[in-house]
Amino acid sequence: MAAKLRVTWKKSAIGYKRDQKRTIEALGLRRLGHSVEHGDNRAVRGMLTKVRHLVEVTEISPSETPSD
């Protein structure tokens, strides 16, 4: 199973450039403290690099993800 990343929005984007605010939005983050899960790929890693000062990233092991 592919690795997953849990992304949590930790710091407000007020005062940062518009492209960083739009990256937060594109990641699916809605409000401070909100967490989303994404597959680990180059596109997501690039987005996380752009906003690394605003988010916290945790790698999720396959045993932690609920299976449907």
Secondary structure, DSSP 4 states (H G I P E B T S, - for coil): ---EEEEEE-S--TTS-HHHHHHHHHTT--STT-EEEEE--HHHHHHHHHTTTTEEEEEEPTTTSPP-
